[in-house]
Amino acid sequence: MKNLVLLICICLGIFSCKNSTPDPLNESNFKIKAGYICGWGSGIDTLEIANQTVRYVYYVPRNSLKPQIIKSRKLSEQEWTEIKQVVNWSQFNLLKYKTCNVCFDGCDEWIAIQNGDLSHQITFTKGLKIDTISPLQSKLAQLKTELSN
């Protein structure tokens, strides 16, 4: 009986092991969008990464419907590779952040990733660092800083 319990535990352990390699990214339809929005029309920005191009748009809605900054550029092969390496689709897809600070005149930050036919978006308090995606957040912040100047 003891051996049977041990055998069952071993089998359960083997079959419950997960493959640790992240889900592959569908490069033909892979897109990252990120930005922030603040209440009282005080500012909105959007960073979009797709097809090895990064585009940044910033505007203040109460001032004008025309963006104050629109910049874009091609990503180098190295930058594109770095971005793909910091995206772990499986981990990102598990995140359940859904704040609405903007509903009360605060600020929210958001990240949306499209991976083939799948997509997932999170919304969180502006400036919050999320451990499982901090490398992605750092890379997005770096690109925003570069393009917002």
C-alpha positions as a Markdown table, in Angstrom:
| # | Residue | x | y | z |
|---|---|---|---|---|
| 1 | Met | 0.0 | 0.0 | 0.0 |
| 2 | Lys | 2.8 | 2.4 | 0.9 |
| 3 | Asn | 4.5 | 1.7 | -2.4 |
| 4 | Leu | 1.2 | 2.3 | -4.3 |
| 5 | Val | 0.8 | 5.8 | -2.6 |
| 6 | Leu | 4.5 | 6.6 | -3.5 |
| 7 | Leu | 4.0 | 5.5 | -7.1 |
| 8 | Ile | 0.8 | 7.7 | -7.4 |
| 9 | Cys | 2.6 | 10.7 | -5.9 |
| 10 | Ile | 5.5 | 10.2 | -8.4 |
| 11 | Cys | 3.1 | 9.9 | -11.3 |
| 12 | Leu | 1.2 | 13.0 | -10.2 |
| 13 | Gly | 4.4 | 14.9 | -9.9 |
| 14 | Ile | 5.6 | 14.0 | -13.3 |
| 15 | Phe | 2.3 | 14.8 | -15.1 |
| 16 | Ser | 1.8 | 18.0 | -13.2 |
| 17 | Cys | 5.1 | 19.5 | -14.3 |
| 18 | Lys | 4.7 | 22.4 | -16.6 |
| 19 | Asn | 6.8 | 23.3 | -19.5 |
| 20 | Ser | 8.9 | 26.3 | -18.4 |
| 21 | Thr | 9.4 | 27.7 | -21.9 |
| 22 | Pro | 7.2 | 30.7 | -22.5 |
| 23 | Asp | 4.6 | 30.7 | -25.2 |
| 24 | Pro | 6.0 | 31.7 | -28.5 |
| 25 | Leu | 5.2 | 35.2 | -29.9 |
| 26 | Asn | 3.3 | 35.4 | -33.2 |
| 27 | Glu | 5.6 | 38.0 | -34.9 |
| 28 | Ser | 3.3 | 38.4 | -37.8 |
| 29 | Asn | 0.6 | 39.8 | -35.6 |
| 30 | Phe | 2.5 | 41.0 | -32.4 |
| 31 | Lys | 1.8 | 44.4 | -31.0 |
| 32 | Ile | 2.4 | 46.2 | -27.8 |
| 33 | Lys | 0.5 | 49.3 | -26.8 |
| 34 | Ala | 1.2 | 51.2 | -23.6 |
| 35 | Gly | 0.3 | 54.6 | -22.2 |
| 36 | Tyr | -1.3 | 56.6 | -19.5 |
| 37 | Ile | -4.4 | 58.7 | -19.1 |
| 38 | Cys | -5.1 | 61.3 | -16.3 |
| 39 | Gly | -8.4 | 62.8 | -15.3 |
| 40 | Trp | -9.4 | 66.5 | -15.9 |
| 41 | Gly | -8.1 | 66.3 | -19.4 |
| 42 | Ser | -4.6 | 66.7 | -18.1 |
| 43 | Gly | -2.8 | 64.3 | -20.5 |
| 44 | Ile | -2.8 | 61.1 | -22.5 |
| 45 | Asp | 0.1 | 59.3 | -24.1 |
| 46 | Thr | 0.3 | 56.2 | -26.2 |
| 47 | Leu | 3.4 | 54.1 | -27.2 |
| 48 | Glu | 2.8 | 51.5 | -29.9 |
| 49 | Ile | 5.3 | 48.9 | -31.0 |
| 50 | Ala | 4.5 | 46.8 | -34.1 |
| 51 | Asn | 6.3 | 45.6 | -37.2 |
| 52 | Gln | 9.7 | 46.7 | -35.8 |
| 53 | Thr | 8.4 | 50.3 | -35.5 |
| 54 | Val | 7.8 | 52.4 | -32.4 |
| 55 | Arg | 5.3 | 55.3 | -32.4 |
| 56 | Tyr | 4.7 | 57.8 | -29.6 |
| 57 | Val | 1.7 | 60.2 | -29.4 |
| 58 | Tyr | 1.1 | 62.7 | -26.6 |
| 59 | Tyr | -1.7 | 65.3 | -26.2 |
| 60 | Val | -3.6 | 67.3 | -23.6 |
| 61 | Pro | -7.3 | 66.9 | -24.5 |
| 62 | Arg | -8.4 | 70.1 | -22.8 |
| 63 | Asn | -5.9 | 72.1 | -24.9 |
| 64 | Ser | -6.6 | 70.6 | -28.3 |
| 65 | Leu | -7.6 | 67.4 | -30.1 |
| 66 | Lys | -4.4 | 67.6 | -32.0 |
| 67 | Pro | -1.4 | 65.8 | -30.5 |
| 68 | Gln | 1.4 | 67.9 | -29.2 |
| 69 | Ile | 4.0 | 65.2 | -29.9 |
| 70 | Ile | 4.0 | 62.5 | -32.6 |
| 71 | Lys | 7.2 | 60.7 | -33.2 |
| 72 | Ser | 8.1 | 57.3 | -34.7 |
| 73 | Arg | 11.1 | 55.4 | -35.8 |
| 74 | Lys | 12.2 | 52.0 | -36.9 |
| 75 | Leu | 13.6 | 49.7 | -34.2 |
| 76 | Ser | 17.0 | 48.1 | -34.8 |
| 77 | Glu | 17.2 | 44.3 | -34.9 |
| 78 | Gln | 18.9 | 44.4 | -31.4 |
| 79 | Glu | 16.1 | 46.5 | -29.9 |
| 80 | Trp | 13.4 | 44.3 | -31.5 |
| 81 | Thr | 15.1 | 41.2 | -30.1 |
| 82 | Glu | 15.3 | 42.8 | -26.6 |
| 83 | Ile | 11.6 | 43.7 | -26.7 |
| 84 | Lys | 10.6 | 40.2 | -27.6 |
| 85 | Gln | 12.8 | 38.8 | -24.9 |
| 86 | Val | 11.2 | 40.9 | -22.1 |
| 87 | Val | 7.7 | 39.8 | -23.1 |
| 88 | Asn | 6.5 | 36.7 | -21.4 |
| 89 | Trp | 3.1 | 36.2 | -22.9 |
| 90 | Ser | 2.1 | 33.5 | -20.4 |
| 91 | Gln | 2.9 | 35.6 | -17.4 |
| 92 | Phe | 1.4 | 38.8 | -18.8 |
| 93 | Asn | -1.8 | 37.0 | -19.8 |
| 94 | Leu | -2.3 | 35.9 | -16.1 |
| 95 | Leu | -2.2 | 39.5 | -14.8 |
| 96 | Lys | -5.6 | 40.8 | -13.6 |
| 97 | Tyr | -5.0 | 44.5 | -13.0 |
| 98 | Lys | -8.0 | 46.7 | -13.7 |
| 99 | Thr | -7.8 | 50.1 | -11.9 |
| 100 | Cys | -9.9 | 53.1 | -12.8 |
| 101 | Asn | -8.1 | 56.0 | -11.1 |
| 102 | Val | -9.0 | 58.2 | -14.0 |
| 103 | Cys | -12.7 | 57.7 | -13.1 |
| 104 | Phe | -11.9 | 59.8 | -10.0 |
| 105 | Asp | -9.6 | 62.3 | -11.7 |
| 106 | Gly | -6.4 | 60.3 | -11.0 |
| 107 | Cys | -4.0 | 58.6 | -13.4 |
| 108 | Asp | -3.9 | 55.1 | -14.8 |
| 109 | Glu | -1.2 | 53.4 | -16.8 |
| 110 | Trp | -2.1 | 50.6 | -19.2 |
| 111 | Ile | -0.3 | 47.9 | -21.3 |
| 112 | Ala | -2.0 | 45.9 | -24.0 |
| 113 | Ile | -0.4 | 43.1 | -25.9 |
| 114 | Gln | -1.7 | 41.4 | -29.0 |
| 115 | Asn | -0.1 | 38.0 | -29.8 |
| 116 | Gly | -1.7 | 36.6 | -32.9 |
| 117 | Asp | -5.4 | 36.2 | -32.3 |
| 118 | Leu | -5.0 | 36.6 | -28.6 |
| 119 | Ser | -4.8 | 39.9 | -26.7 |
| 120 | His | -4.7 | 41.0 | -23.1 |
| 121 | Gln | -4.8 | 44.4 | -21.4 |
| 122 | Ile | -4.0 | 45.6 | -17.9 |
| 123 | Thr | -4.7 | 48.9 | -16.2 |
| 124 | Phe | -2.9 | 50.0 | -13.1 |
| 125 | Thr | -2.0 | 53.0 | -10.9 |
| 126 | Lys | 0.5 | 55.2 | -12.8 |
| 127 | Gly | 4.1 | 54.4 | -11.8 |
| 128 | Leu | 3.3 | 51.0 | -10.2 |
| 129 | Lys | 6.1 | 48.5 | -10.8 |
| 130 | Ile | 4.8 | 45.0 | -11.4 |
| 131 | Asp | 7.5 | 42.4 | -10.6 |
| 132 | Thr | 6.6 | 39.9 | -13.3 |
| 133 | Ile | 6.7 | 42.5 | -16.1 |
| 134 | Ser | 9.3 | 45.0 | -14.7 |
| 135 | Pro | 11.8 | 44.4 | -17.6 |
| 136 | Leu | 9.0 | 45.2 | -20.1 |
| 137 | Gln | 8.0 | 48.2 | -18.1 |
| 138 | Ser | 11.6 | 49.4 | -18.1 |
| 139 | Lys | 11.9 | 49.0 | -21.8 |
| 140 | Leu | 8.6 | 50.9 | -22.5 |
| 141 | Ala | 9.7 | 53.7 | -20.1 |
| 142 | Gln | 13.1 | 54.0 | -21.9 |
| 143 | Leu | 11.3 | 54.3 | -25.3 |
| 144 | Lys | 8.8 | 56.8 | -24.0 |
| 145 | Thr | 11.6 | 59.0 | -22.5 |
| 146 | Glu | 13.5 | 58.9 | -25.8 |
| 147 | Leu | 10.5 | 59.8 | -27.9 |
| 148 | Ser | 8.8 | 62.3 | -25.6 |
| 149 | Asn | 11.9 | 64.7 | -25.7 |
